[in-house]
Amino acid sequence: MSTELIVILAVVLVLIAVAVVTGLVLAKRRRVNLTDTERKSVEDRAKYQAGSGISLSSGGTTTVEPPVHPVEDRTEVDGQPGVGDDASVPRDSEKRDIVDIALPDSLEVEEKPQEIDKIEPTSGRLERLRGKLARSRSTFGQSLLGLLGAGDLDEDSWTDIEDTLLLADLGAATTAEIISKLRGEMTSRGVRTADEARAVLRSVLVEALHPEMDRSVRALPHESKPAVVLVVGVNGTGKTTTTGKLARVLVADGRSVLLGAADTFRAAAAEQLATWASRVGAEVVRGKEGADPAAVAFDAVKRGTDAGVDAVLVDTAGRLHTKTGLMDELGKVKRVVEKQAKIDEVLLVLDATTGQNGLTQARVFSEVVDVTGIVLTKLDGTAKGGIVFQVQRELGVPVKLVGLGEGADDLAPFEPGAFVDALLG
């Protein structure tokens, strides 16, 4: 073998060795090491805690305009589909116009009972609701932190992170935004430890939830008139239960409440609401089964105004057995109530376990009744906590309350930082 050939081979070997060493050094710098000393106890982190109780405000309060994403940015579902069989007039039914109703002189009014429940103060309930997000935490937060700390964050790693976000129901558009910000922050900060990775992830997720949104529930009186709150949503989401739990929050805050049982088409709906009312000492305005929901809602607001209560909560229909569509009926309820008083808050109750279907419902309802806040129920029973991110992005409407259990006082305020901390564990 010639001397020239030996020199060439030696140079090639040296270049290969240098490339290998350089690659190892770069990989070591990029790696996020998850060491036992850096891991905090999951039990300590996995607590949904907030600084105070549910925030209440008066109607007409100046609020921060929420971010609104143009329709062309909505990539999840094309068009505005209906909500089940109740969103539109059945194909075999004769279409009818909406006609303003003739209101009856009076409806049934249930008086306050002698004995009522002792209601726990709202300021301490968040501490009692710790650990309710266990399923969302294990699927969402722990999976993300595991991927971020698994080693090199190559394209395959980022694809896995993207898949985890999509499986948690964040949606394609929201996921793309979070991935873009996350990659930029991880690179610019030179993240190398588990705590650094968690801090970056937390910051990006909290920002995506828009903590600047006003999440107070406008259920306090103003101008010597009661606040009027409509609670809407399809049956099965926990709409009536949420109405009752919100009444408990107001009563615990020293407020007087009147409930309107305008869900007249669901068997025992009025009885269910009356049971909630009896436990907090509130009155209920109700009609006979099958009565016009708008008439009940109107009379409830009139009764509340005359009685000088602080808030009137109206539980609306979530399913109808008439020829008119659910959305048409809700629109009529809104118009009739506004003849008596301004509607201060429209809370849309969504079942967090339904995922994309819940987002579809939110879109349809928001077109009819100007939804001002979202209540996500059954959040403790889902592994898809990402619906919170998506519904806010799509509608520009804040999630104000979350249901974390079946207990009478398991209704909590939504706080972005506390929510993300509970998800990440």
MISEKE-234627 format. One record per residue (C-alpha): y, x, z; residue in one letter. Coordinates in steps of 0.02 Angstrom, whole numbers, padded with zeros to 5 digits, always signed. Each point is the difference from the previous one (the first is absolute). Layout:
BEGIN
YXZA
...
END
This chain:
BEGIN
+00000+00000+00000M
+00167+00071-00052S
+00138+00040+00124T
+00117-00123-00087E
-00123-00144+00023L
-00024+00042+00183I
+00188-00005+00030V
+00015-00169-00086I
-00141-00074+00107L
+00080+00070+00158A
+00168-00079-00042V
-00083-00169-00035V
-00091+00005+00168L
+00160+00043+00092V
+00092-00145-00083L
-00139-00121+00047I
+00002+00060+00180A
+00189-00022+00011V
-00011-00177-00071A
-00135-00048+00127V
+00098+00068+00148V
+00161-00085-00059T
-00091-00167-00018G
-00073+00012+00175L
+00170+00038+00076V
+00083-00147-00088L
-00141-00117+00050A
+00016+00052+00181K
+00187-00035-00003R
-00023-00172-00074R
-00139-00053+00116R
+00040-00124+00139V
-00110+00049+00146N
-00058-00137+00115L
-00041+00087+00162T
-00062-00082+00158D
+00150+00062+00099T
+00120-00087-00121E
-00088-00169+00006R
+00066-00125+00126K
-00111-00134+00072S
-00027-00143-00121V
+00004-00121+00145E
+00176+00058+00046D
+00068-00012-00176R
-00081-00163-00053A
+00118-00116+00093K
+00118-00120-00082Y
+00148+00013+00116Q
+00182-00045-00021A
+00156+00030+00099G
+00036-00182+00043S
-00052-00180-00024G
+00027-00109-00153I
+00182+00009-00056S
+00089-00166-00020L
+00167-00032-00084S
+00113-00145-00049S
+00006-00072-00174G
+00140+00063-00108G
-00012+00177+00072T
+00050+00134-00125T
-00155+00094-00053T
-00038+00156-00100V
-00042-00042-00179E
-00184+00043-00027P
-00052+00109-00146P
-00049-00104-00151V
-00115+00068-00134H
+00027-00071-00176P
-00133-00113-00071V
-00045+00132-00129E
-00051+00116+00143D
-00131-00123+00062R
-00160+00070-00070T
-00129-00087+00107E
-00010-00174-00077V
+00080-00063-00159D
+00093-00165+00005G
+00017-00119+00147Q
-00172-00078+00029P
-00025-00153+00109G
-00073-00005+00173V
-00174-00073-00014G
-00015-00183-00050D
+00154-00050+00098D
+00135+00093-00095A
+00017-00118-00145S
-00040-00176-00056V
-00187-00018-00039P
-00036-00009-00186R
-00072-00175+00014D
+00147-00069+00098S
+00153-00088-00063E
+00156+00109+00020K
+00138-00079+00103R
+00178+00045+00037D
+00067+00042+00174I
+00096-00145+00074V
+00100+00011+00161D
-00083-00106+00131I
+00068-00142+00105A
-00007+00064+00178L
-00069-00109+00141P
+00106-00040+00152D
-00113+00093+00118S
-00165+00089+00016L
-00116+00034+00144E
+00068+00120+00130V
-00112+00080+00129E
+00089+00030+00165E
-00013+00156+00106K
-00151+00006+00114P
+00011+00029+00186Q
-00104+00159+00003E
+00021+00146-00120I
-00077+00171-00022D
+00067+00155+00082K
+00057+00105-00149I
-00008+00188+00006E
+00167+00086-00036P
+00018+00064-00178T
+00067+00169+00053S
-00167+00059+00068G
-00122-00076-00123R
-00004+00148-00120L
-00080+00106+00134E
-00133-00134+00021R
-00035-00003-00187L
-00048+00183-00015R
-00148+00048-00106G
-00001-00162-00103K
+00015+00095-00164L
-00164+00094+00020A
-00073-00051-00168R
+00156+00041-00100S
+00014+00165+00093R
-00177+00060-00034S
+00008-00039-00186T
+00179+00044-00039F
+00075+00130+00114G
-00153+00102+00045Q
-00057+00007-00181S
+00170+00062-00058L
+00013+00132+00136L
-00177+00057-00036G
+00040+00024-00184L
+00163+00090+00035L
-00090+00120+00115G
-00158+00027-00101A
+00060+00157-00087G
+00084+00033-00166D
+00105-00147-00060L
-00048+00011-00182D
+00010-00143-00125E
-00167-00070+00057D
+00063-00005+00179S
+00157-00094-00051W
-00107-00122-00099T
-00103-00035+00156D
+00159-00027+00101I
+00063-00120-00134E
-00165-00095+00004D
+00012-00017+00189T
+00174-00076-00013L
-00056-00121-00135L
-00152-00054+00101L
+00117-00038+00145A
+00093-00124-00113D
+00162+00096-00022L
+00000-00041-00185G
+00021+00115-00150A
+00190+00011+00000A
+00016+00029+00188T
-00141+00128-00003T
+00082+00097-00143A
+00164+00010+00096E
-00085+00059+00160I
-00107+00129-00090I
+00152+00071-00088S
+00100+00017+00161K
-00150+00066+00096L
-00036+00138-00126R
+00181+00053-00002G
+00014+00007+00189E
-00165+00092+00023M
+00054+00133-00123T
+00180+00021+00058S
-00048+00012+00184R
-00147+00116-00029G
-00115-00107+00108V
-00143+00099+00078R
-00049-00089+00162T
-00069-00172+00044A
+00154-00047+00100D
+00113+00048-00145E
-00105-00104-00121A
+00006-00150+00116R
+00189+00016+00023A
+00030+00003-00188V
-00117-00146-00031L
+00080-00102+00139R
+00175+00034-00066S
-00044-00054-00177V
-00091-00159+00056L
+00139-00055+00118V
+00129+00026-00137E
-00105-00108-00117A
+00010-00143+00127L
+00192+00001-00003H
+00038+00007+00187P
+00181-00046-00037E
-00049-00181-00038M
+00056-00132+00125D
-00158-00065+00084R
+00078-00115+00129S
-00058-00181-00007V
+00151-00114-00027R
-00053-00130+00127A
+00150-00007+00117L
+00132-00139-00002P
+00167+00024-00085H
+00159-00104-00011E
-00071-00121+00131S
-00145-00041-00115K
-00184+00045+00015P
-00078+00131-00111A
-00115-00076-00130V
-00158+00097-00042V
-00124-00052-00135L
-00175+00072+00015V
-00090-00003-00167V
-00164+00061-00071G
-00169-00063-00061V
-00123-00073+00121N
-00114+00123+00089G
+00128+00138+00019T
+00045-00046+00179G
+00160-00094-00042K
-00008-00133+00136T
-00061+00127+00128T
+00145+00115-00044T
+00122-00145+00025T
-00072-00030+00173G
+00004+00185+00047K
+00180+00017-00058L
+00045-00150+00109A
-00076+00093+00147R
+00108+00152-00039V
+00158-00105+00000L
-00045-00092+00159V
-00039+00165+00086A
+00175+00053-00052D
+00072-00151+00090G
+00028-00105-00156R
-00033-00185-00031S
-00107-00040-00151V
-00048-00154-00102L
-00147+00005-00119L
-00014-00100-00161G
-00177-00041-00055A
+00034-00015-00187A
-00178+00049-00049D
-00050-00182-00013T
-00140+00024-00127F
-00116+00109+00103R
-00113-00089+00123A
+00048+00035+00181A
+00146+00114-00049A
+00122-00102+00102A
-00120-00003+00147E
-00018+00189-00008Q
+00189+00023+00002L
+00017-00127+00141A
-00123+00102+00103T
+00105+00156-00023W
+00156-00098+00046A
-00078-00070+00158S
-00040+00176+00059R
+00183+00055-00010V
+00090-00161+00044G
+00070-00040-00172A
+00021-00166-00091E
-00089-00039-00162V
+00062-00112-00139V
-00144-00065-00104R
-00046-00137-00121G
-00157-00093-00042K
-00136+00089-00098E
+00051+00006-00182G
+00184-00032+00037A
+00131+00084-00107D
+00022+00179+00064P
+00184+00002-00047A
+00033-00153+00108A
-00082+00082+00150V
+00097+00162-00027A
+00165-00093-00017F
-00028-00103+00156D
-00052+00154+00099A
+00162+00089-00043V
+00103-00157+00038K
-00087-00022+00167R
+00023+00183+00045G
+00185-00006-00044T
+00029-00158+00103D
-00098+00072+00148A
+00095+00165-00007G
-00154+00112-00006V
+00015+00183-00046D
-00126+00001-00143A
-00098-00120-00109V
-00162+00071-00070L
-00074-00098-00144V
-00183+00024-00045D
-00015-00046-00184T
-00148-00057-00104A
-00118+00131-00069G
-00106-00118-00103R
+00030-00172-00074L
-00114-00141-00053H
+00126-00084-00114T
+00044+00017-00183K
+00151+00109+00033T
-00018+00188+00014G
+00020+00097+00162L
+00148+00098-00066M
+00089-00160-00054D
-00027-00075+00172E
+00069+00154+00088L
+00152-00003-00111G
+00030-00180+00049K
-00018+00040+00186V
+00131+00136-00019K
+00123-00114-00091R
-00019-00143+00123V
+00018+00110+00154V
+00157+00079-00070E
+00081-00172-00002K
-00008+00010+00190Q
+00025+00185+00036A
-00004+00173-00077K
-00171+00085+00002I
+00019+00164+00092D
-00173+00076-00022E
-00147-00028-00115V
-00153+00092+00066L
-00145+00020-00121L
-00166+00021+00090V
-00127+00108-00093L
-00178+00044+00046D
-00010+00189-00004A
-00186-00006-00040T
+00030-00081-00170T
+00082+00154-00076G
+00061-00029-00178Q
-00017-00188+00016N
+00125+00005+00142G
+00124+00088-00114L
-00024-00134-00132T
+00036-00134+00129Q
+00157+00092+00055A
+00068+00005-00177R
-00026-00186-00030V
+00073-00058+00167F
+00152+00114-00019S
+00044-00086-00164E
+00012-00169+00086V
+00066+00018+00178V
+00096+00165+00008D
-00114+00089+00123V
+00099+00103+00126T
-00142+00079+00099G
-00187+00031-00005I
-00126-00029+00141V
-00163+00094-00027L
-00142-00075+00100T
-00175+00067+00033K
+00063+00178-00020L
-00125+00053+00133D
-00145-00059-00108G
+00037+00093-00161T
-00026+00174-00066A
+00139-00029-00128K
+00160+00022+00098G
+00084+00058-00160G
+00046-00180-00045I
+00153+00026+00113V
+00067+00133-00118F
-00033-00098-00157Q
+00070-00170+00051V
+00164+00079+00055Q
+00016+00101-00159R
-00037-00146-00114E
+00111-00130+00085L
+00133+00101+00090G
-00038-00109+00152V
-00036+00081+00169P
-00159-00024+00099V
+00071-00065+00165K
-00151-00048+00104L
-00185+00044+00005V
-00146-00092+00076G
-00121+00117+00089L
-00124-00118+00079G
-00044-00178+00047E
+00086+00001+00169G
+00149-00114+00029A
+00117+00150+00019D
-00075+00112-00135D
+00154-00013-00110L
+00095+00164-00010A
+00157+00065-00085P
-00027+00112-00150F
+00069+00175+00020E
-00033+00123-00143P
-00015+00155+00109G
-00118-00082+00124A
-00103-00074-00142F
-00021+00167-00089V
-00045+00087+00164D
-00136-00130+00030A
-00068+00022-00176L
-00007+00189+00009L
-00083+00002+00170G
END
